């Protein structure tokens, strides 16, 4: 059974802004799928529809064989935003524990899970720190640990590293792939970075300018595990070029259909 099935999803906001049109997408267990496209193309809107944070105007979303609403109630997914959204008055351990508290886990079970999560994101020794004592990259790792704490089948990530410097971003890309491999979750990841999408993904989904549509899907055959050396491989550069060309073509199809057809 697929983890996510998006069928005929469109979204028009109050005021008439048509954000998405006719989205069709299936995501299988264990995939790492990146959504990439120009600003305003509806990437984050699509992610939020998958997570039942907003409702589509038309179409259906099925997560783990359930409606998106039922999947949210059943805690089938975790969400990581661009900002870590941590509570400064709670320690790292208590931030990670928050969804477990809401789910009614007892103290002993929570403590064991917190230890596992701190180990997963390589933050052992920081359990009693507060968010303001951590770097931006460390805060995002706490946010990822919290999102994974209740073992969701699906992890939704909305530009989680977009505000970080390039070196920190690349380091967290490496760590995210290690976390993904160990956790077994399926990931949907929104990004503006072509290199990031290629480095992380098993598939890259290209979206056209608003109203957002899926213009192409590019499978990624870079071998796992991926390391810093992956970014120097010829195949990495080939895929970066392929994604870049697909983005330009998608924009051309949307804005100048006849010219784009001539190029094809």
Secondary structure, DSSP 8 states (H G I E B T S, - for coil): --SEEEEEEEEE-TTS-EEEEEEEEEE-TT-EEEEEESTTSSHHHHHHHHTTSS--SEEEEEETTEEHHHHHHTT-EEEE-SS----TTSBHHHHHHHHHHHTT--HHHHHHHHHHHHHHTT-TT-TT-BGGGS-HHHHHHHHHHHHHTT--SEEEEESTTTTS-HHHHHHHHHHHHHHHHHH--EEEEE-S-HHHHHHH-SEEEEE-SSSB-EEEEEE----SS--GGGGGSHHHHHHHHHHHHHHHHHHHHHH-HHHHHHH-
